């Protein structure tokens, strides 16, 4: 097992790294940027790579002995033992929302140990919104420059679930099939990993993801959700684990607040 680490002490520094990366994203957001297409068909912009360079440099300085797995692989780390401690970084989650200029994109920095997310920061620079957590009971939000405040998941209301759906990756028929038999109050689309923050903040009840994601898409948000009292599992009810090298692909999942 890795040596113990002081997670709460890391949180301000990692938030600062996320904010610096967000500043790079917003610098490019204000320009006439273009997008390329990656091999998997997903878009890539200058903001993705600029943000990841900032994050990797910051984490290298802060925790030089912890490997970094990043979506754009700027770090050079590609494979780590599954039970190790390592960073998972999505420098710009919600690139499609970035291209649409709707503000629903974020920086994701998560720390995994022994296949479980133990620490996370989500920063939505266009929304001035930061979620963070460094273990059970530590989830917080900072919104619109207001003071930081603790957050926790909620139990569903008696008149049904508020469901979070993907804005750009929706599978409406499969989502409705998954939710069949449950009382639904509303289905609200939301871009990027900010959905995890909404669950952790008690603004929604459940987020089913039918299609595939990668570990860097979910680790930070998953850690924040766990810290706020929520849970996440595969669609067939199995534990949701990390360290699935070499591609770090996730199965479908359901994230939820209190039952």
C-alpha positions in Angstrom: 0.0 0.0 0.0 1.2 3.6 -0.7 2.3 5.7 2.3 -0.4 7.7 4.0 -1.3 11.0 2.4 -2.8 14.2 4.0 -5.8 14.6 1.6 -7.3 17.8 3.2 -3.9 19.5 3.0 -3.9 18.8 -0.8 -7.3 20.3 -1.5 -6.5 24.0 -1.6 -3.4 23.4 -3.8 -5.3 21.2 -6.3 -8.2 23.7 -6.4 -5.6 26.3 -7.3 -4.3 24.1 -10.1 -7.8 23.6 -11.4 -8.4 27.3 -11.4 -5.2 28.0 -13.3 -6.3 25.4 -15.9 -9.7 27.0 -16.0 -8.1 30.3 -16.8 -6.4 28.8 -19.8 -9.7 27.3 -20.9 -11.5 30.6 -20.6 -8.7 32.4 -22.5 -9.3 30.1 -25.5 -13.1 30.2 -25.0 -13.0 33.9 -25.8 -11.3 33.3 -29.2 -12.3 32.0 -32.5 -11.0 28.5 -31.7 -11.3 25.4 -33.8 -11.7 21.7 -33.0 -10.0 18.6 -34.3 -11.4 15.1 -34.3 -9.6 12.4 -32.3 -9.4 8.8 -33.3 -12.5 7.9 -31.2 -14.5 10.6 -33.0 -14.6 13.0 -30.0 -13.5 16.6 -30.4 -10.2 18.1 -29.3 -9.5 21.8 -28.9 -6.4 23.8 -27.9 -8.1 24.3 -24.6 -8.0 20.6 -23.8 -4.3 20.4 -24.3 -3.4 23.7 -22.7 -5.4 22.8 -19.6 -3.8 19.4 -19.2 -0.3 20.9 -19.5 -1.2 23.2 -16.6 -2.6 20.4 -14.5 0.2 18.0 -15.1 2.9 20.5 -14.3 1.1 21.5 -11.1 0.5 17.9 -9.9 4.1 17.0 -10.8 5.3 19.7 -8.5 2.8 19.0 -5.8 3.0 15.2 -5.7 6.0 14.1 -7.8 5.7 10.4 -6.9 2.1 9.9 -7.9 1.5 8.9 -11.6 -0.9 10.9 -13.7 -3.3 9.4 -16.2 -4.7 12.2 -18.3 -7.2 12.1 -21.2 -4.8 13.7 -23.6 -1.8 11.8 -22.1 0.4 14.9 -21.8 1.8 13.3 -18.6 3.4 10.4 -20.4 2.0 8.0 -17.8 -0.1 5.3 -19.5 -0.3 2.3 -17.3 -0.1 1.9 -13.5 -0.8 -1.0 -11.2 -4.6 -1.2 -10.5 -4.1 -1.1 -6.7 -1.8 1.9 -6.8 -2.5 5.5 -6.0 -2.7 7.7 -9.1 -4.3 10.9 -10.5 -7.0 10.8 -13.1 -7.3 14.1 -15.1 -9.9 15.3 -17.6 -8.6 18.8 -18.5 -11.8 19.8 -20.2 -14.8 17.5 -19.5 -17.7 18.4 -21.8 -15.8 19.5 -24.9 -19.0 19.4 -26.8 -20.6 21.9 -24.4 -17.5 24.0 -24.7 -18.0 24.0 -28.5 -21.7 24.9 -28.0 -20.5 27.7 -25.6 -23.2 26.9 -23.1 -20.8 26.9 -20.1 -21.5 23.3 -18.9 -17.9 22.1 -19.0 -15.4 21.5 -16.2 -11.9 20.6 -15.1 -11.8 17.2 -13.4 -8.9 16.1 -11.1 -9.5 12.9 -9.1 -7.2 10.8 -7.0 -7.7 7.0 -6.9 -6.2 4.5 -4.4 -6.8 0.8 -4.3 -9.4 1.1 -7.2 -11.5 3.7 -5.3 -11.7 7.5 -5.7 -10.6 9.2 -2.5 -10.3 12.8 -3.5 -11.8 15.1 -6.2 -12.0 18.6 -7.6 -14.5 19.8 -10.2 -14.2 23.3 -11.5 -16.6 24.9 -14.0 -14.8 28.1 -15.0 -17.6 29.6 -17.1 -20.0 29.1 -14.2 -17.6 30.1 -11.4 -18.4 26.8 -9.7 -16.0 24.6 -7.7 -16.7 21.3 -6.0 -14.2 19.6 -3.8 -13.8 16.7 -1.4 -11.0 15.0 0.4 -12.7 12.1 2.1 -16.1 11.3 3.8 -18.0 14.3 5.0 -15.7 16.9 3.4 -17.7 17.7 0.2 -18.0 21.5 -0.4 -19.1 23.9 -3.1 -18.0 27.5 -3.9 -20.4 29.3 -6.3 -20.3 32.8 -7.8 -17.6 34.0 -5.4 -19.6 33.2 -2.3 -18.0 31.6 0.8 -17.3 27.9 0.6 -20.0 25.8 2.2 -20.5 22.1 3.0 -22.8 20.0 0.9 -24.5 16.6 1.2 -26.8 14.4 -0.8 -30.6 14.4 -0.3 -33.2 11.7 -0.1 -35.7 11.6 -2.9 -39.0 13.5 -2.5 -42.2 11.6 -2.0 -43.5 12.7 -5.4 -40.6 11.2 -7.4 -37.0 11.4 -8.6 -35.3 14.3 -10.2 -33.1 12.6 -12.8 -30.0 14.0 -14.4 -29.4 13.2 -18.1 -26.6 13.8 -20.4 -27.0 16.9 -22.6 -24.9 15.6 -25.5 -24.7 11.8 -25.0 -28.3 11.0 -24.3 -29.8 7.6 -25.0 -33.4 8.5 -24.3 -35.0 5.2 -25.0 -32.5 3.2 -22.9 -32.7 5.8 -20.1 -36.5 5.4 -20.0 -36.2 1.7 -20.0 -33.7 1.8 -17.1 -36.0 4.1 -15.1 -39.1 2.0 -15.9 -41.3 1.5 -12.9 -39.8 4.3 -10.8 -41.7 7.5 -10.1 -40.0 10.4 -12.0 -40.7 14.0 -11.2 -38.3 15.5 -13.8 -35.5 14.6 -16.2 -33.0 17.5 -16.4 -30.2 17.6 -19.0 -26.8 18.7 -17.8 -23.4 18.7 -19.4 -20.2 17.1 -18.2 -19.2 15.8 -14.8 -20.9 18.8 -13.1 -23.8 16.3 -12.8 -21.9 14.7 -9.9 -21.7 18.0 -8.2 -25.4 18.5 -8.5 -26.1 15.2 -6.9 -23.6 15.9 -4.1 -25.2 19.3 -3.5 -28.7 17.8 -3.1 -30.0 19.3 -6.3 -31.0 16.0 -7.9 -31.5 12.4 -7.0 -30.0 10.1 -9.7 -27.8 10.1 -12.7 -27.9 6.9 -14.9 -25.2 6.7 -17.6 -26.1 4.1 -20.1 -23.2 4.6 -22.5 -19.4 4.3 -22.0 -17.2 6.8 -20.3 -13.5 6.8 -19.3 -12.2 6.8 -15.7 -11.0 10.4 -16.0 -14.6 11.4 -16.7 -15.9 10.1 -13.4 -13.2 9.8 -10.7 -13.3 13.4 -9.4 -17.1 13.6 -9.4 -17.4 10.1 -7.9 -15.1 11.1 -5.0 -17.2 14.2 -4.3 -20.4 12.2 -4.5 -19.1 9.6 -2.0 -17.9 12.4 0.3 -21.4 13.9 0.3 -23.0 10.6 1.2 -24.0 9.3 -2.2 -23.1 6.2 -4.1 -22.2 4.8 -7.5 -22.3 1.4 -9.0 -22.5 -0.4 -12.3 -25.9 -0.8 -14.0 -26.0 -4.4 -12.8 -25.3 -3.4 -9.2 -21.6 -4.2 -9.0 -18.9 -2.0 -7.3 -17.6 0.7 -9.6 -13.8 0.4 -9.6 -10.8 2.1 -11.2 -7.5 1.1 -12.6 -8.8 -0.6 -15.7 -5.7 -0.3 -17.8 -4.7 0.2 -20.5 -7.8 2.0 -21.9 -9.4 3.0 -18.6 -12.9 2.4 -20.0 -15.9 2.5 -17.7 -19.1 0.4 -18.0 -22.5 2.1 -17.7 -23.3 3.2 -14.2 -25.9 4.8 -11.9 -24.9 7.5 -9.5 -27.3 8.6 -6.8 -27.8 10.5 -3.6 -29.5 9.1 -0.5 -32.0 6.3 -1.1 
